Amino acid sequence: MAGDTLRIGVIGAGVICRTRHVPGLKKIPGVELEVVVNRSKASSEAAAKEYGIKRTADSWQEVVNDPNVDVVWIGTHPSMHRELTIAALEAGKHVFTQARMAMDYADAKKMWEAARKTNLTTNISAPPHFLRGDKVIRRMLAEGFVGTPVNVVVQAYSDDYANPESPLHWRQDSAVSGYNTLVLGMMIEVMHRWLGYATRVTAMDKFIYQTRPSADGKDQVQVDRPDAVSAIAELESGALATLMLSGVARHARDANRFEIYGTDGTIRYLAGSDTILAGKAGDTELKEVIISPDEARAWTVEADFVEAVRAGKRTVEPSFWDGLKYMEMTEAIFQSARTGQAVSLPFDNLERDDR
């Protein structure tokens, strides 16, 4: 870095970069948006103009190898994450990558292994789901509010794909998204953060609409990521978790939640209103837990990453290890859905080294 200036090279400046990352980066002193490359020259130039990025590149390789770039900021689809991440690390660049981490567990493992060989900072974009009350939930669980967790219920329904006439979204194309389906990876990430990893999963999935119009509307194309997924997992703690996800559920916003039932109490986090309800054994009803300003967690993804780079930290939550673990469980869920058999975890006996 030149002094305290951190220079960012953006590969894939799409919607998330426009709505979250670029505004976040622009608020941080000493951060410069150095160069950008998108799929086409016209798109790169439009992004540079809109986001105030100094210049454009003709290829992602140019960004990765640019001596004026300190950080490679990856905003592409998951299909490119492994190649871009490993190339950037080998070029000596810090890496921030948009979620989901990778196409599958094998890709995620290669990214994690590449990062372990360096002292560079790596980070995956955090999920916005259940973010505001995250510190409250962690504190309550650490204090033993629920006792021993027994049952966990996660529901994440939407109607994003309820219209069969809507064109195929890239998230429904496994060649682009891999095993990533709906918001499954995000829900797994939150569950891991609060309650630990799974040791066994069993699952079913469902395709409500087998085909959809192509992007240009000229053809019907195959849908190869399911519209709905349900999974049951046994956690390391012994708790039984039930995950229910759908992209074709009407009027479901107020039903989405994360529930933790334990031997001594219950916590229910309602996603739509960002409301936490809780009660101890013997209480007649659940009462709201106020999320105080001190504990309310805001979106500080960009600032957290920059701070870690400047402090010389190798990882930021969610780390590449966190991504590896949610990709592992995601893949296990679809192995189970395909075979009809329970799948045991972990796949490999790996040693965590990101703390």
N, C-alpha and C positions, 0 to 999 in steps of 0.2 A: 504493500500500500504506500501511496505517496503521502507521508505525514499521517494525519488522522483521516484522510479522505478514503472512503470505501467506494470503489467503482463497480457498478453492477452491469453485467451483460445478460440481457433477457432473451431467452429462446422460447418463443411461443407466447406472445402477448395477447391473450384472449380475454374472455369475460371476467374471470377471477382476478387476473392482473389489473384489469381496468377498474373493477369495483372495490377491490380490497388491497392488493399488494402495492400497486403504484401509489395510491393515496397514502398508504402507510409509510412507504419508503420516503416519500417527499416530505414528511413531517420530521424526519430525522436529520439533524445537522451533520454535515460532513459525508453525506451519501450522495453519489452522483449516478444518474442513469446514463451509462456510457454508450451502450450500443444495443440494438435489437435486431432480431431476425424472425420473420414469420414465414409462412408457406410460400408467399410470393413477394416479389419486390414491391408491388403496389401496396400489399397489406403491411409490409415492414415500414414503408414510408408513411402510411396512414397512422400506424401505431406510434412511430417516432414523433409525428406532429401532434397527435392527440395527447400523448403522455409526457411530452417534453424531453424525449430521449435525444441525446446529442447527434447520433448518426445511426445508419443501418449497416448491416452486413449482408453478404450474398449467400452465406451458408452457416450452419450451426458450428461447423469446424472452425470457421473464421472467428467466431465468438469465443469458443473454448480456448483457442491458441493465441488470443489477443493479449499482448503484454500489458495493455492498459486496463485489463479486466481482472478484478480481485475475486469477484463472486459470480458464479453462473447461476442465474435464476431460471429454473425450468418450469414453464407453464404449459407444456405440451400434454397430449394424451398419454396414458400409461404405456402405450406401445413403444414409446421412445425413451422412457425414463432410465432404463438400465444402460443403454448405449451412451446417452448423454452424460449421465452421472459418472460412469467409470472414466470416460474420456476427460471430463472436467477435473476429476481427482488426479488423474495421471498427469494432467497439465499444471497441477499445483493450485487449482482454484477451490475455494470454498463452494459448497453446493447447498442450495435451497431448492427442493422440488415440490411441485404441487402434488396433492394427494389424488388418487390412491397411489401407494408407493410404486407398484410395478404390476406387470401382467399376471404374475403368479409367484409362488414361493421360490422357485428356482432363480428367477430374475432378482427377487428381493434379497436372496442369500448372496448372490454375486455382488450386489451393491453394498451390502453390509460388510462383506469380506474386503472389498476394495477400500472402503472407508477405514477399516481397522488398520490398514497398512500405512495410514497417514496420520498427521497431527492436525489435519484440516477440519473445519467445522462443517457438520452436515445436519440437515433438518428437513422434516417433512411438514407441509402445511397442516396445522391442527384443524380438527373439525369444529364448526361453530355450534354443533348440537350440544345441549346441556352445558354450555360453557359458563354462563353467568353464575350458576350455582355450584360450580365444580369444587371450589374451595370449601364450601359448606358441607357438601356430601363427604369429601375426604376427611374433614375434621370430625364429623359425626361418626363415621365408620371407625376412625382411629380411636375415638373416645369410647367405642363399644356400644353405641346407642342401640343398635339392633341385636346386640349379642352375637351369636354365631349365625351368619347368613344361612338360610335354609332354601328359600326360593327366590328367584330373580325373574322378572318379566319385563321384556323390552318390546314395545310396539312402535313401529315406524311405518305408517301408512300414508299414501298420497294418491292423487289422481293424475300424476304427471303423464302417465301413458294410458289413461282410460279411454281416450278417443282413438278408435282403430284406424281412423283416416289420417292421423298424424304421421308424418314421415318418420322413418327409422332414425332414432337418435344414436349418436356415436356410442353412448353408454349401453346400448342394446346390441352392440356389435363386438363379439369376442375378439376379433382380429385387432381391434383398437383398445378395448378395455380389459381384455383378459378375463379372469374370473370375477372381476369387480362387478357387483350387481346392486342396483338401487343404492341404499346408504348402508349396506351390510358392513363394510369395512369400518365405517365411522362408528357404528353401534358396537362392534367388537372392540374397537380401540377404547371407547368409553368404559365398557365392561372390564377390560383388562386393567385400566387405570384404577378403577374403584375396587374391583373384587378379585383380580388375579386371573390366571390363565385356565383354559379348559384342558381336561385330560381325555375326554371322549365326547364325540358329537354324533348325532344322527339327524337326518334332515330330509325334507321333500321340497320340490319346487314345482311351479306350475306356469305353463305358457297359456295365457288366455287368448292372445292374438298371435297366431303362428307366423303371419306375414304382415308387412306394412309397406306403404308406398316408399319408393326410393326418394332420395333428396330432391331429385329433379321431377318426381311425380310420374315418370314414364313407365316404371315397372313396379311389380310387387317383389319384395325381397324378403328373405328368411330372417326371422328374429331368433337370435341364438343366445340371448340372456333372458332368464325367466321374468315374468311379470310379478310373481309372488314367491316368497321363500319362507318356510317355517323350519326352525331348528331347535333341538333340545341338546343342552350341553351339561356335562358334569364338570364342575369347577374343582380346582385343587383343594379348595376349602371344604368340599363335599356338597356344596349347594347345587341345586338343580336350576339351570337357567333355561328359559323359553324365549326365543327370539322370533318375532312375527313381522314380516316386511311385505309391503305390497305397493305397486305403482299404479294400481287400477282400482283403488278404494275411494268411493265417493264420500264426501262430508266426514272425513276421518281426522281432521286436524286436531280437534279437541280430545280425541281418544289417544293420541300418541303420548307415551309415557315410559318412564324407567322406574320399576318398583323393586324394592328390596325388602323381603320378609325374613325376619330373624327370630331367634329364640326369645329375645327380650323386647323387640319392637319392630316398627315398620317405617320405611321411608318411601314416599311416592313423589316423583318429580314429573310434573305435567309440562310437556314440551311446549305446547302452544302458548301458554301464559307465563312460562318460566316460573312456575309456582312449585315450592317444595312443601309437602304436607308430611307430618310425622306424628307418631304416637308410640307410647310405651305399652307393654303388656298391662292390661287392666284399664287403660284409658277407654272411654266410651266412643271416642271419635278421633280422627286425625285432625291436627291443628296446623295452621300455616307456620312455617319457619321463615322468619324474615331474613332476606339476604341483605346484610348491612353493606354500606358503601365500602367498608374496609375489606369485606370478603367477596364482594361482587367482582367477578373476573371479566375484564373487558378484552376485546380483540387487540392484542399487542404482539401478534405473530412476527411482524417485520422488525419491530423494535427489539424483541427478545433475541432474534437471530443476529442482528447487528451487534447487540451488546455481547453476545457469546463470541462472535468473531473477534471483537476488540479485546475481550478478556482472555483469548486464547483457549476457550473451551472447545472440546471436540464435538460435543453433542448438545442438542436442545430438544426438549420434549415437544412433540413426539420425535424420538430418535429413530435412526435406521433400525435399531433393535425393535422398537415399538412397531414399526412398519412391518418388519419381518414376521413378528408374531401375529399381527392381524391378517397378513397375507396367508400365513400358515393355516389359521383357523378358517378363513374364507375358502381356501382350496379344500380343506377337509370337509366342509359342509357340502360342497358340490361333488366331492368324491362319494360321500354318503348318499346324496340325492341320486347319483348315477347308478350306484351299485345296490342300493337298498340295505347296506350294511353300516353298522357303527364304525367310526374311524377313531383310532387312538392317537393322542398327541403327547409329546411333540414328535415331529418327523425325525429330527436329529437331536443328538445330545450336544448342544452348543452351549458355550459359556458366555454369559452376558458380560460385556466390558465397557458399557457406556455410562456408568454412574460416576 
